[in-house]
Amino acid sequence: TVHAEEAAADAARLMARLGVERLPVVDEEERLVGIVTRRDLLRVFLRPDPEIRRRIREEVLADAMDLPPDAVDVHVLDGVVTLAGRLRRRSQASMLRR
């Protein structure tokens, strides 16, 4: 079982460790309040391609690296990100790869 207040990542780790596809969810008194499946947990972590692209442009390029959002071409297909362009410093490219 997993407790309702536990994080989704903890439930996912438990499911992977036990090799199960479903976990009963219990409250603080150990009463059944639901079932969580691998599919439920996967939804928490999956993001559509346009959202990934937007977040990279806004949060990584603009906010974290202080670059214009269009400084690098960002292409996302099925969750795989491809970056293209030129930057002033090699260290910036290394940071983007991470």
matplotlib code that plots the C-alpha trace (Angstrom):
import matplotlib.pyplot as plt

x = [0.0, 0.9, -0.4, -2.5, -0.2, 2.9, 4.5, 3.8, 7.6, 7.6, 4.7, 6.4, 9.6, 7.7, 5.8, 9.1, 10.8, 7.9, 7.2, 3.5, 1.2, -1.3, -1.1, -3.9, -4.0, -4.8, -5.5, -3.9, -6.2, -5.2, -8.6, -8.7, -9.3, -8.3, -6.0, -3.1, -1.8, 1.4, -0.7, -1.9, 1.7, 3.0, 0.4, 2.0, 5.4, 4.4, 4.2, 3.1, 5.8, 4.6, 4.8, 8.3, 9.4, 7.8, 9.4, 12.8, 12.5, 11.1, 12.6, 16.0, 17.0, 15.4, 15.3, 18.2, 20.6, 19.5, 19.3, 16.6, 14.0, 14.8, 18.6, 18.5, 16.0, 14.2, 12.5, 10.6, 9.2, 7.8, 9.5, 13.0, 14.5, 16.8, 18.6, 20.2, 22.1, 25.2, 26.0, 28.8, 30.4, 31.1, 30.1, 26.6, 26.3, 27.5, 24.9, 22.1, 23.1, 22.6]
y = [0.0, 3.6, 6.4, 9.1, 11.9, 10.3, 11.8, 10.4, 9.7, 7.6, 5.6, 5.1, 3.9, 1.4, 0.1, -0.4, -2.1, -4.5, -5.0, -4.2, -2.3, -1.1, 0.0, 0.4, 3.9, 4.1, 7.0, 7.6, 5.0, 2.4, 2.5, 2.0, 5.3, 4.3, 2.6, 4.1, 2.6, 3.0, 4.9, 7.4, 8.0, 8.4, 11.2, 13.2, 13.2, 13.4, 16.8, 17.7, 18.8, 22.4, 22.8, 21.3, 23.7, 26.7, 25.8, 25.5, 28.8, 30.7, 29.0, 27.8, 30.2, 33.4, 33.0, 30.7, 31.8, 35.3, 34.8, 35.9, 33.0, 32.8, 32.6, 28.9, 26.9, 24.5, 21.5, 18.9, 15.6, 12.9, 14.5, 14.5, 17.9, 19.1, 22.4, 24.2, 27.5, 29.4, 30.8, 33.2, 30.9, 27.2, 27.1, 28.1, 25.1, 22.8, 24.3, 23.7, 20.1, 19.5]
z = [0.0, -0.2, 2.0, 0.3, 1.5, -0.1, -3.1, -6.6, -7.0, -3.8, -5.1, -8.4, -6.8, -4.6, -7.6, -9.5, -6.6, -6.0, -9.7, -9.4, -11.7, -9.0, -5.4, -2.9, -1.5, 2.2, 4.6, 8.0, 9.6, 6.9, 5.2, 1.5, -0.3, -3.8, -6.2, -8.1, -11.3, -13.3, -15.9, -13.2, -12.1, -15.7, -16.3, -13.6, -15.3, -19.0, -20.6, -24.1, -26.5, -26.8, -23.0, -22.9, -25.6, -23.8, -20.5, -22.1, -23.8, -20.8, -17.8, -19.1, -21.9, -20.6, -16.8, -15.9, -18.7, -19.3, -23.1, -25.4, -25.7, -29.4, -29.0, -29.7, -31.9, -29.6, -31.3, -29.3, -30.7, -28.5, -25.5, -27.1, -27.2, -30.0, -29.7, -32.6, -32.9, -31.8, -28.5, -27.5, -25.0, -24.9, -21.3, -22.3, -24.6, -21.8, -19.5, -22.1, -22.6, -18.9]

ax = plt.figure().add_subplot(projection="3d")
ax.plot(x, y, z, "-o")
ax.set_aspect("equal")
plt.show()
